[in-house]
Amino acid sequence: MYGVGHQQAESFWRVLRGKLLQLGLEALPEQLSWPDNLAQHWQRDDLLLSQTCGYPLVSTLPQVQLVGTYHYRVEGCDGPNYRSWLVVRAEDPGERLADFRGRVAAYNSTDSQSGYNGLRALVAPLAQDGKFFGSAIASGAHYQSLKLIQSGQADIAAIDSISMELLRRAQPRALDGLKIIGRTAAVPGLPLITSASTPPEQLEILRAGARAMLDETIGDSLLIGDFSLVPRSAYQAISALEQQAAAQGVTAL
């Protein structure tokens, strides 16, 4: 789910694939697949390894097994937890979320914790009759949300702190004219998952391989710092944010 373009993830997979072969897994693909429909991809019976967002994990993926969660060396992350930054135009006089009542929000997708669920929970206490923003635009990706803000088509977005740092390092100009005015609540980060049909011995190999990548410099390019087994119960913090917003009458941005 992370990386600016496919190259970083492909390079990471080539090293991880070698480790998994050494550990006893066979018939591994040479290259990663990049499905257009992630929801279907995550639910495949033959899914070996993927990374998902915590929101679909708790809402639509009860059947998958958790492999583990990488920790990222990024401001805004604490152990396996991460958060999003509230990003607006630098020239905008607004300095806090309340200043953006009635304005236009951009979000990557409605099944995103970082771009949607976290922001919805944040505006819920400020909402009136279930609404805070004047409107909300689906951008399809965090970097597209930033472009909408820069172009004036949107005024604010919640941007995953890891995605934003990777973009800053790869394309510094992509953040021109923007500023941060706040942050969302911290929740467990994006987990690695495998199918429910993956046998226990293969699951342990996947975990060993993922952990072994901490010793590889290729992980540095993705800002990976550690790896741990975060229990599924910890991800219920994401469901709790949705429930809290709903209790305050907010079910959509």
N, C-alpha and C positions, 0 to 999 in steps of 0.2 A: 504493500500500500504506500510505501515511502520511496523517495528517490525522484529526482527531476529527470523525467524520461525513463526509458526502460534499461538503459545501459548499466546503471549502477546495480539494479536488482539482478540483471543477467550475470554480471560479473560475480556478484555475491553467490548466486546459485551454482555457478561453475565450481567454486571452491567448496561450497556445502555439498554438492553432488559427489565430489571426490571423497569427502569425509564419510558420507553415508554409504558409498560403495565399500570403503575400507571397513566399515562397521558391520557390513553384511547385507545391506539392501541391494536388490538386483533390479535390472531392467528400468533404470531411472531415465527420464527424458533428458536429452542433451540441453534443451532450452526450456524456459518457462512458457506456459500458455498464458495468453492475455485475453480472457473472455470478455465479450461485450456485456453479458448479463451476469454480474457478480452474484446476484441472489441465487440464480440457478447453479452457478459454479460451486458455491459454498455448500450446496445441498447434494452434490453428486455422491453416489455410493462409492465411487472409486477415487475420491479426493485423497491424495496422499499428504499434501502440505499446502497451506495457503495462509494468508493473513487477512483477518476481518476486522471490522469496527466493532466496538463493544455494544453499540445499540442493536444491530441485527443479531448479535450473539444472544442477547437477552430477550429479543422480541420474536425472532423467527428461526433460530438455530439451536433448539434444545437438544438436538440429536448429535451434534458434532462433539468430538473430544478435544480438550484443550491440550496443546503441546507445551505451551509456555508463553511468556511475555518478555520481550526485550525491554531493557531500560535505555533511555536515551540521554546523552550528555548535552542537554539543551536547557537554557533558562526556561522555567515554567514546568519542568519535570522534576519529580521527586521519587526516586526509586522507580517502581513500575508505573507510577501515576503520571498523568500529563494533564494539560489544560489548554484552552485556546485564548488567544489575544483578541480583544475587541479593537478592530482596525477601522479608522476613518481617514478622510483627507486631512493632510497637515494644516491646510488653510481654514478648515472648518472651525468655527468658534466653540463648538461643543467640546466639553472637557470631561463629561461623565455620561453614563448611559441615559440618565433621565433627560438629558438635553436632546435626545434623539426621538422623543415622543412624536408620533405622526410622520416620521421620516421613512425612507425606503431602505429595507434590509436586503442583503444578498446572502444566499446560503447555497452550499454545494448540492445537497440532496436531503430529503426529509428523513432518510434512514441513517443520518450522520449524527453521532454524538457531538463531535467537535464543532460542526458547522450549524447544527439545528437544535438538537435536544438540549445541549448546554446553554445555548442562547435563549431558548424558550423558557427554561427554568429561571434564567436571570431576569427576564423582563416580566415574568408572571406577577411578582409583588407590585409592579408599577402599572400594570394593565388596568384599563377601564372597560367594563363590559366585554371582557375576554380579549381585548386588543390593546396593543401598545404602539406598534409600527403602523404607518399608513398603508403600506403594502410590502410584500416580500417577493423577491425574484429568485427563481431557481437558476443557478449558474452552471451546474454540472461539475465544478471542481473549485478547489480553494483559489487557485491562481486566477481562474476566471472571475471569481467574486472580487478579487483585488482589482482586476481590470475594470469591472463595473463601477467600483468606487472611484478609481482614477478618472474615468470618463464622465463621472457625474450622473450615471444612470442609477446608482445606488449610493447610500450614504454611510453604511456601516455593515460589518460582517464579523463573525467569529471565525478566526483562522487558527487551525491546529498549530501549536507552537513548534512542533518538529517540522512540519511542512514549510512553515515560514522561515525557519533557520536554514533548511536545505535550499530553499529558493534564494535566500539572501546570499548564500555562499556561491551558488551556481550562476545566478543572474541578479546581481545587486541592483541594477536599474529597475528591476521589476517591482521594487518597493519604493521607488521615488514618489515623493509627494504624499506619503502616508504617515500616520502616527498611531500609537497605541493609547487607548484611554481606559482600559480595564481588562479583566480576565474572567473566565468562567471557573466554575468549581473544578477541582482536581478529581479525576476518576482513574481507574485502572486503564492502562494503555491497550493498544491494538494487539490482540492475542494471535499467536500462530495456532491453527486448527488442523484437524485431520478428520476423516470420515469415522462414523460410528463403527464401521466394519473393519477398521484398521486393527490388527491383532495387538495385544499388549506388548509383545516382544518388539514389534515394529515401532510402536509408540515410544518405547524406551530408546530405541536407536535414533528416532527423530529428535528426541530431547537431547541425547548425547551429542548429536551432530550440531544442533542449534547452539548448545553450550560451548562446543569446541570452536565455534566461529569467533568467540571472544578473543582468541589468540591470533586472529588474522587481521592484517592491516586493512583488508577490503571492508571490514566492518566499520572502520574509522570513517570512511567516506559517507556512510549512512548514519553516523553519529551514535552508533551502538556502544553502550558502556557496560551492560550487564544483562543477565538473563535469570528469570525465576519462574517458578510454578505458581501462578496466581490462581487461587481457587475460584470456581464459577460463582460462589456466593459473594465474592468481593465485587463482582460486576453488577450485583443488584443495586449498587449505588446509582447506576445509570437509570434503572427502572424507577428508583425512588425520585429522581429528578423529574421524570415524566409525570409521575403520580402527584408530586407536589404542585406542579404547574396546573394539572387538571383540577386539583382541589381548589385552586384559585381562579378557576374558570378559563384557563388558557390551554387550548389543545392544538393551536397552530400559531405560527408567527404572523 
